[in-house]
Amino acid sequence: MRAWQVQRHGEPRDALALVDVDVPEPLPGELRLRVLATGIGMPDVFMCRGTYPLTPTLPFTPGQEVCGVDVDTGTRYMGVTSFTRGIGGFGEQTVAPTNTLFAVPDGLDDAEAAGFWIPHLTAWVGLVVRGAMRPGEWLVVLGASGSSGIAAVRLGRALGARVIAVVGGAEKAAFCRSLGAEIAIDHRDVALTDAIRDATGGHGADLVYDPVGGEPGEAAARALARYGRFLLEGFASGAWPVVDPHLLVRANASLVGVFAGGFSQVEVDEIHARLSALVAEGALGGQVTHHASFDDLPSALERLADRSAIGKSVLLAP
């Protein structure tokens, strides 16, 4: 079968090669899937570079998020591939642990389902489980036009938060307003700390959802409200933010880690049910903005790496 392999570390255009490989064999507790579509995310860029904590040994096929059909039963699933052992979703077939696979909610097509589970699971864990977000609170989402940000913007809106999207560029700002963000801030044009305080009438951010890290995260942290929660979700900038402890103490604010792993099957099934209900209500969707052809994977990852991509990109099956 055909699959994309990372054969050396580097930028996606240099690291990836389209090769013929054996059809993957599932281990006990895994299913083999015919891939319908695969979500494209920053972890795939980091795996190409060799900087992602869960990067497999070379050579390997990346691709964490997938929508596929069980080759034995024909059942359609969305979920997480066995990418950690080098068998990701950027191929004609893949394998996935059964406990990471879920029924596709009614209302999502193959491409939408491929990019839905990881960002929305993480957003739920961040906003609801770890952030204890309440209706009416100010939620600031960094990197709001990307995969993680879209999920946080839409979920925050669906759960009654007042959402401020932080992006770079007018086109991305308009996109986030179309998702339901009450306010969109172009961080290239303003001092972000002041802009957040101004947008909230001096109140500040009750929650900051940060998949970006670095200087944007540090600037947003300086705008935390009293009892604010800063949610550490990722570091797309390449570095975690450095937050001044004195700032947290002075505001009785909290620095909160967000990790979507380690939950029981019962807990994850409940989150899946709650998210599926929001999809059925029309409050959440896949929000795929770019469908990449199978042969276009390196270019699609390059667009993500240089931050020119807006929204969620998905690789279609060959």
C-alpha positions in Angstrom: 0.0 0.0 0.0 1.1 3.7 -0.4 2.0 5.7 2.7 3.9 8.8 3.6 7.0 8.1 5.6 9.3 10.4 7.6 12.7 9.0 6.5 14.9 11.8 8.0 14.2 14.7 10.3 13.6 18.1 8.9 10.9 20.3 7.4 8.0 18.3 5.9 9.1 18.9 2.3 12.5 17.3 3.1 11.5 14.7 5.6 8.6 13.0 3.9 8.7 10.4 1.1 5.8 8.6 -0.6 6.6 4.9 -0.5 5.1 1.4 -0.8 4.9 -0.4 2.5 3.3 -3.6 3.8 -0.3 -3.4 5.0 0.0 -2.9 8.8 -1.0 -5.7 11.1 -2.9 -4.9 14.2 -1.7 -5.9 17.6 -4.1 -7.3 20.2 -6.4 -4.4 21.2 -6.1 -2.7 17.8 -8.2 -2.5 14.7 -7.0 -2.2 11.1 -8.8 0.6 9.3 -9.1 1.6 5.6 -8.4 5.3 5.9 -11.1 7.7 4.7 -9.4 11.0 5.8 -6.7 12.1 8.2 -6.4 15.3 10.2 -3.3 17.4 9.7 -1.9 19.0 12.8 1.2 20.7 14.3 2.3 17.5 16.0 2.8 16.1 12.5 5.1 19.0 11.7 7.0 18.5 15.0 7.3 14.7 14.2 8.9 15.5 10.9 11.4 17.7 12.7 11.9 15.1 15.4 10.9 17.6 18.2 7.6 16.1 19.3 7.9 14.1 22.6 6.1 11.1 21.1 8.1 11.0 17.8 8.6 7.3 16.7 11.9 5.8 15.5 12.7 6.5 11.9 11.3 5.6 9.4 7.6 6.1 10.4 4.2 7.2 9.1 2.8 10.2 11.0 -0.9 11.2 11.2 -2.6 11.2 14.6 -6.2 11.8 13.8 -8.2 9.6 11.5 -11.6 8.7 10.2 -11.6 5.2 8.8 -13.6 2.0 8.2 -12.9 -1.2 10.1 -11.7 -3.6 7.3 -13.5 -6.5 9.0 -16.9 -5.1 9.9 -17.3 -2.0 7.8 -17.9 0.2 10.8 -16.9 3.9 10.5 -14.8 5.3 13.3 -13.0 8.4 14.3 -10.1 8.4 16.7 -6.3 8.2 17.3 -4.0 6.0 15.3 -1.1 3.9 16.6 1.3 6.6 15.4 3.6 6.2 18.4 4.7 2.8 17.0 5.1 4.4 13.5 1.8 3.6 12.0 -0.1 6.8 11.5 -3.0 7.8 9.3 -1.1 9.2 6.3 -1.4 5.9 4.3 -4.1 3.9 2.6 -4.6 1.8 5.8 -3.6 2.2 9.4 -4.2 0.6 12.8 -5.6 2.2 16.0 -6.1 1.1 19.6 -9.8 0.2 20.1 -10.0 2.3 23.2 -9.2 5.4 21.1 -11.9 4.8 18.5 -15.4 6.3 18.7 -18.5 6.3 16.6 -18.7 9.3 14.3 -21.4 11.7 15.5 -24.3 12.2 13.2 -23.7 15.4 11.2 -20.0 14.9 10.5 -18.7 13.7 7.2 -15.5 11.8 6.8 -13.2 14.8 6.6 -14.9 16.6 9.5 -14.7 13.5 11.6 -11.0 13.0 10.9 -10.1 16.4 12.5 -12.7 16.4 15.3 -11.8 14.2 18.2 -8.3 15.2 19.4 -8.9 19.0 19.4 -12.4 18.8 20.9 -11.4 16.2 23.5 -8.6 18.5 24.5 -10.8 21.6 24.5 -13.3 19.8 26.7 -10.6 18.7 29.2 -9.1 22.2 29.2 -12.3 24.3 29.5 -14.6 22.0 31.4 -12.5 19.5 33.4 -9.4 21.6 34.2 -10.7 25.1 33.7 -14.1 24.8 35.3 -15.4 27.4 32.9 -18.7 29.0 33.8 -21.2 30.7 31.5 -20.5 34.4 31.1 -16.8 34.2 31.8 -14.3 35.8 29.5 -12.4 33.1 27.5 -9.3 34.2 25.6 -8.2 31.7 22.9 -4.7 32.0 21.4 -4.0 30.6 18.0 -7.8 30.7 17.5 -7.8 30.1 13.7 -5.9 26.8 14.0 -7.2 23.3 14.8 -6.9 23.5 18.6 -8.2 27.1 18.7 -11.2 26.5 16.5 -12.4 23.7 18.9 -11.9 26.0 22.0 -13.7 28.9 20.4 -16.7 26.9 19.3 -16.9 24.8 22.5 -16.5 27.9 24.7 -19.3 29.7 22.7 -21.5 26.6 22.9 -21.1 26.5 26.7 -21.9 30.1 27.2 -18.5 31.8 27.5 -17.7 35.3 26.1 -15.0 34.3 23.6 -12.0 36.5 22.5 -10.1 35.0 19.6 -6.4 36.0 19.3 -4.9 35.6 15.8 -2.4 37.1 13.4 -4.1 38.9 10.5 -7.4 40.4 9.5 -8.5 37.3 7.5 -8.0 35.0 10.5 -9.9 37.5 12.7 -12.9 37.5 10.4 -12.8 33.7 10.3 -12.9 33.5 14.1 -15.8 35.9 14.2 -17.7 33.6 11.8 -17.1 30.8 14.4 -18.9 32.8 17.1 -16.1 34.7 18.7 -17.5 37.9 20.3 -14.2 39.7 19.8 -11.2 39.0 17.6 -7.8 40.6 18.3 -5.1 40.8 15.7 -2.0 40.6 17.9 0.2 42.0 15.2 -1.5 45.4 15.5 -1.8 45.8 19.3 -0.1 45.3 22.7 -1.9 42.0 23.5 -2.1 42.5 27.3 -3.7 45.9 27.0 -6.0 44.7 24.2 -7.4 41.9 26.3 -8.0 44.3 29.3 -9.7 46.8 27.0 -11.9 44.2 25.3 -13.1 43.0 28.7 -13.8 46.5 30.1 -10.8 46.2 32.5 -11.9 42.9 33.9 -9.3 40.7 32.2 -9.4 37.1 31.1 -11.1 34.5 33.3 -9.5 31.8 31.2 -6.7 31.8 28.7 -6.6 28.7 26.4 -3.1 28.6 25.1 -1.9 26.1 22.4 0.7 28.6 21.2 3.1 29.3 24.1 6.0 31.7 23.9 5.6 35.5 24.0 1.9 35.5 23.1 1.1 33.2 26.0 3.2 35.4 28.3 1.4 38.6 27.2 -2.0 36.9 27.7 -1.0 35.8 31.1 -0.4 39.4 32.2 -4.1 40.0 31.4 -5.5 37.4 33.8 -8.4 38.4 35.9 -8.7 37.7 39.6 -9.1 34.0 40.0 -8.1 33.6 36.4 -7.0 30.2 35.0 -4.2 30.0 32.4 -4.6 26.7 30.5 -1.3 25.3 29.2 -2.4 23.3 26.1 0.5 23.4 23.7 3.5 25.2 22.3 3.0 25.7 18.6 5.5 28.6 18.8 8.2 26.1 19.9 8.4 27.1 23.5 6.2 27.0 26.6 5.4 30.5 28.1 7.3 31.6 31.1 4.7 33.0 33.5 5.8 35.2 36.5 4.7 33.5 39.8 4.3 37.0 41.4 1.6 37.8 38.7 -0.3 34.6 39.6 0.0 35.2 43.4 -1.2 38.8 43.1 -4.3 37.8 41.1 -5.0 34.6 43.0 -4.7 33.1 39.5 -3.7 29.6 38.5 -1.4 28.0 35.9 -3.2 24.8 34.8 -1.8 21.9 32.8 -4.1 20.4 30.2 -3.4 16.8 29.0 -6.1 14.8 27.3 -4.6 11.4 28.2 -4.9 9.4 31.4 -8.7 9.4 31.6 -10.7 6.2 32.2 -12.8 4.7 29.4 -15.9 5.7 31.3 -14.8 9.3 31.5 -13.8 9.5 27.8 -17.1 7.8 26.7 -19.0 10.5 28.7 -17.0 13.3 27.0 -17.7 11.7 23.6 -21.4 11.6 24.4 -21.5 15.3 25.5 -19.6 16.4 22.4 -21.8 14.3 20.1 -24.9 15.9 21.7 -23.5 19.4 20.9 -22.8 18.3 17.3 -26.4 17.1 17.0 -27.6 20.4 18.3 -25.6 22.2 15.6 -23.4 23.9 18.3 -20.2 22.1 17.1 -18.9 20.9 13.8 -15.8 19.9 12.0 -15.0 23.3 10.5 -12.6 21.9 7.9 -11.4 24.6 5.6 -8.9 22.8 3.4 -9.1 19.3 1.9 -5.6 18.3 0.8 -5.2 15.6 -1.9 -3.1 12.6 -0.8 -0.1 13.6 -2.9 -0.2 17.2 -1.5 0.7 16.3 2.1 4.1 17.9 2.3 2.7 21.2 1.0 -0.2 21.1 3.4 2.1 20.6 6.3 4.4 23.4 5.1 1.3 25.7 5.1 0.7 24.7 8.7 4.3 25.2 9.7 4.5 28.7 8.3 1.2 29.7 9.8 -0.4 30.6 6.4 -3.1 28.0 6.9 -6.5 29.1 8.3 -8.8 26.6 9.9 -8.4 22.9 9.8 -6.7 20.9 7.0 -7.5 17.3 6.3 -5.7 14.8 4.0 -8.1 12.9 1.8 -7.6 9.2 1.2 -5.9 8.3 -2.2 
